[in-house]
Amino acid sequence: MSGFPEELGVPVVAGGQLADTPVQRALRSSEVVFTGHVWDVVREEVELPDADGGASAVTRDVQRHPGAVTILALDDDGNVLLLKQYRHPVRRELWELPAGLLDVGGEPPLRAAQRELAEEADLVAADWAVVVDWFNSPGGSSEANRIYLARGLSAVPEAERHDREDEERDLVPVRVPLEEAVRAVLEGRLHNPGTVIGVLALQAAQAAGFATLRPADEPWPGDLLRR
């Protein structure tokens, strides 16, 4: 097996040096061209470096998104909670983790995750931790998503349960062994991005003895979470 071609001069980065970098490019213009129920679309003209050392402008249409949280509810037997939900844009019922938008003004992300778990799954959790942060579609959207691990599960009292509406009315819950969820992802049977990222990240965290988990109240940097 041959190594990476040396003539390309591609360096090796290791030792914890790999990290995304916040950068502010100059904007020549920014205009809201669509206002939606949940998100807007903004047309921006941004300056990028050109081959002559100067700057040239490109135009990008950006979905301005409030951000979201996703919850991996893991029971004591190693099962992950999945919900079947109809998603109209892709004309499919998808198996998803409980999730929701950061659309309540001033609500911390952890509180939003706790609320969504109660509303979508009728569950509360005693133990919370951050598994992974990710951008849903950074080429065209500002949506940032944080996935939490929720353990120590118990039921919301029946009298206090949320009255679900629209697509959430027909949610179908199942418990799936983590290994089976991972296998379903790798075999191409599951397609929701939160599910794919979440179960693979949880498998990696579990293999490390959960040493990679971060505190549930860890601040979400403002440049990652635009609200």
C-alpha positions as CSV (number, residue, x, y, z in Angstrom):
1,M,0.0,0.0,0.0
2,S,1.5,3.3,-1.0
3,G,1.5,6.5,1.1
4,F,0.1,9.9,0.3
5,P,2.0,11.4,-2.7
6,E,4.9,13.5,-1.2
7,E,5.0,15.8,-4.2
8,L,1.7,17.3,-3.2
9,G,3.2,18.6,-0.1
10,V,0.1,18.0,2.1
11,P,1.1,18.3,5.8
12,V,0.0,16.0,8.6
13,V,-2.0,17.7,11.4
14,A,-2.1,15.8,14.7
15,G,-1.9,16.3,18.4
16,G,-5.2,18.1,19.0
17,Q,-4.4,20.9,16.4
18,L,-7.4,20.2,14.2
19,A,-10.2,22.7,14.7
20,D,-12.5,24.8,12.6
21,T,-11.6,28.5,12.6
22,P,-14.0,31.5,12.8
23,V,-13.4,34.0,10.0
24,Q,-15.3,37.2,9.2
25,R,-15.1,38.0,5.4
26,A,-16.1,41.5,4.3
27,L,-19.7,41.8,3.1
28,R,-20.5,44.2,0.3
29,S,-24.3,43.7,0.7
30,S,-26.9,41.7,2.6
31,E,-30.6,41.5,1.7
32,V,-33.4,39.3,3.0
33,V,-35.0,37.9,-0.1
34,F,-37.4,35.4,1.5
35,T,-39.1,35.5,4.9
36,G,-40.5,32.1,6.1
37,H,-42.3,30.7,9.0
38,V,-39.1,29.3,10.6
39,W,-36.2,30.6,8.6
40,D,-35.3,33.4,6.2
41,V,-33.1,33.4,3.1
42,V,-30.5,36.1,2.9
43,R,-28.6,37.1,-0.3
44,E,-25.1,38.2,0.5
45,E,-22.2,39.5,-1.5
46,V,-19.1,38.5,0.2
47,E,-15.4,39.2,-0.6
48,L,-13.0,36.3,-1.1
49,P,-9.3,36.4,-1.9
50,D,-8.4,36.2,-5.6
51,A,-5.3,34.9,-7.3
52,D,-3.7,38.4,-7.5
53,G,-3.7,38.9,-3.7
54,G,-6.8,41.2,-3.9
55,A,-10.4,40.4,-3.3
56,S,-13.3,39.6,-5.5
57,A,-17.0,39.3,-4.6
58,V,-19.3,36.2,-4.9
59,T,-23.0,36.1,-4.2
60,R,-24.4,33.4,-1.9
61,D,-28.0,32.7,-0.8
62,V,-28.0,31.7,2.8
63,Q,-30.7,30.1,4.9
64,R,-30.7,32.0,8.2
65,H,-31.6,29.4,10.7
66,P,-32.2,29.7,14.5
67,G,-30.3,26.5,15.3
68,A,-31.5,23.2,16.8
69,V,-30.9,20.5,19.4
70,T,-31.0,16.8,19.1
71,I,-31.3,14.2,21.9
72,L,-29.9,10.7,22.2
73,A,-32.1,9.1,24.8
74,L,-30.2,6.0,26.0
75,D,-31.8,3.5,28.4
76,D,-30.0,1.3,30.9
77,D,-30.1,-1.6,28.4
78,G,-28.2,0.3,25.7
79,N,-31.2,1.1,23.6
80,V,-31.6,4.4,21.7
81,L,-35.0,6.0,21.3
82,L,-36.0,6.7,17.7
83,L,-39.2,8.3,16.4
84,K,-40.8,7.7,13.0
85,Q,-41.9,11.1,11.5
86,Y,-43.1,12.1,8.1
87,R,-40.9,14.7,6.4
88,H,-42.7,16.3,3.4
89,P,-39.7,17.7,1.5
90,V,-38.2,14.2,1.0
91,R,-41.6,12.4,0.9
92,R,-40.6,9.9,3.5
93,E,-41.2,8.7,7.0
94,L,-37.8,8.9,8.7
95,W,-36.5,7.3,11.9
96,E,-35.2,10.3,13.9
97,L,-33.9,11.2,17.3
98,P,-36.0,13.6,19.3
99,A,-35.1,17.2,18.2
100,G,-36.3,20.7,17.9
101,L,-35.6,24.3,16.9
102,L,-34.1,26.9,19.2
103,D,-37.1,29.0,18.5
104,V,-38.0,30.2,22.1
105,G,-36.4,33.5,22.8
106,G,-33.8,33.4,25.6
107,E,-34.1,29.6,26.1
108,P,-30.7,28.0,26.8
109,P,-30.0,25.0,24.5
110,L,-30.0,22.5,27.3
111,R,-33.4,23.6,28.4
112,A,-34.6,23.4,24.8
113,A,-33.3,19.8,24.6
114,Q,-35.1,18.9,27.9
115,R,-38.3,20.5,26.6
116,E,-38.1,18.7,23.3
117,L,-37.5,15.3,24.9
118,A,-40.6,15.8,27.1
119,E,-42.7,17.1,24.3
120,E,-41.8,14.5,21.6
121,A,-41.1,11.4,23.8
122,D,-42.9,12.0,27.1
123,L,-39.5,11.5,28.9
124,V,-37.3,13.3,31.4
125,A,-33.7,12.5,32.0
126,A,-31.6,12.7,35.2
127,D,-28.2,12.8,33.4
128,W,-27.3,15.1,30.4
129,A,-24.1,15.5,28.4
130,V,-22.9,17.0,25.1
131,V,-22.0,14.4,22.5
132,V,-21.2,16.5,19.4
133,D,-21.8,19.8,17.7
134,W,-22.3,20.1,13.9
135,F,-23.5,22.3,11.1
136,N,-26.4,20.8,9.2
137,S,-25.5,22.2,5.7
138,P,-22.7,24.8,5.9
139,G,-22.6,25.4,2.2
140,G,-26.0,27.1,2.3
141,S,-27.3,27.3,5.8
142,S,-26.3,28.8,9.2
143,E,-28.0,26.0,11.1
144,A,-26.0,24.7,14.0
145,N,-27.0,21.6,15.9
146,R,-25.9,20.2,19.3
147,I,-26.6,16.6,20.1
148,Y,-27.1,15.7,23.8
149,L,-26.9,12.3,25.5
150,A,-29.8,11.8,27.9
151,R,-29.7,9.0,30.5
152,G,-31.5,8.1,33.7
153,L,-34.9,8.2,31.8
154,S,-38.3,8.4,33.4
155,A,-41.8,9.1,32.1
156,V,-43.5,12.5,32.2
157,P,-46.7,12.1,34.3
158,E,-49.7,11.5,31.9
159,A,-51.5,14.7,33.0
160,E,-48.5,16.8,32.1
161,R,-47.8,15.4,28.7
162,H,-47.6,17.7,25.6
163,D,-50.5,17.8,23.1
164,R,-48.7,17.1,19.8
165,E,-49.7,18.8,16.6
166,D,-49.1,18.5,12.8
167,E,-46.4,16.0,11.9
168,E,-45.7,15.3,15.6
169,R,-49.2,14.0,16.1
170,D,-48.3,10.7,14.5
171,L,-44.9,10.1,16.0
172,V,-44.1,6.4,16.4
173,P,-41.5,5.6,19.1
174,V,-39.2,2.5,19.2
175,R,-36.2,1.5,21.3
176,V,-33.3,0.2,19.2
177,P,-30.1,-1.4,20.4
178,L,-27.3,1.1,19.6
179,E,-25.4,-1.6,17.6
180,E,-28.5,-2.1,15.4
181,A,-28.9,1.6,14.9
182,V,-25.3,1.9,13.8
183,R,-25.7,-1.1,11.4
184,A,-28.9,0.5,9.9
185,V,-26.9,3.7,9.3
186,L,-24.0,2.0,7.6
187,E,-26.3,-0.2,5.5
188,G,-28.0,2.9,4.2
189,R,-31.4,2.3,5.9
190,L,-31.4,5.5,7.9
191,H,-31.0,8.9,6.4
192,N,-31.9,11.7,8.9
193,P,-28.6,13.6,9.5
194,G,-29.1,13.9,13.3
195,T,-29.7,10.2,13.5
196,V,-26.7,9.3,11.4
197,I,-24.3,11.7,13.2
198,G,-25.8,11.0,16.6
199,V,-25.6,7.2,16.7
200,L,-22.1,7.1,15.1
201,A,-20.8,9.7,17.5
202,L,-22.4,7.8,20.4
203,Q,-20.7,4.6,19.3
204,A,-17.4,6.4,19.3
205,A,-18.1,7.9,22.7
206,Q,-19.0,4.6,24.1
207,A,-15.9,2.9,22.8
208,A,-13.9,5.6,24.6
209,G,-15.7,4.8,27.9
210,F,-17.7,8.1,27.5
211,A,-14.6,10.0,28.3
212,T,-15.2,12.3,25.3
213,L,-18.6,13.6,26.6
214,R,-18.7,17.3,27.5
215,P,-20.7,19.0,30.3
216,A,-24.3,19.6,29.4
217,D,-24.1,23.3,30.2
218,E,-21.0,23.9,28.1
219,P,-21.5,27.3,26.4
220,W,-22.3,27.2,22.7
221,P,-19.9,29.7,21.0
222,G,-21.8,32.6,19.5
223,D,-20.1,32.2,16.2
224,L,-21.5,28.7,16.0
225,L,-25.0,29.5,17.2
226,R,-26.6,32.5,15.4
227,R,-29.9,33.3,17.0
